[in-house]
Amino acid sequence: MENWYYIIIRDPGSPAEQFVGFSDEKTQERFLPAFKTKEDARACFALMPKDLFNGAYDTQAVIEDDLLATAAENDHRVYVLDEKGKILDRLN
């Protein structure tokens, strides 16, 4: 069975489309947030500081293999978060 996660996409449908990732200021660890539901992703995104964001954003489903491959290419960890941004699991 394939696992799907919801992620936040910047500039969806454009040539500049990319997964939204973050960097932890203390550890310098880079990560992609993933969510079990679209509702959780949207609720958590609403809590994120908006001064960090330019462009258009959308929440989209992505298959786990594609998510992990993109994370590996860009040296990011993938964390499954809840609607408040609490880490529930690490995928890689």
ABEGO torsion letter per residue (X at the ends): XBBBBBBBBBGBGBAABBBBBBBBAAAGBBBBBBBABAAAAAAAAAABBAAABBEBBBBBBBBAAAAAAAAAAAGBBBBBBBAAGBBABBAX
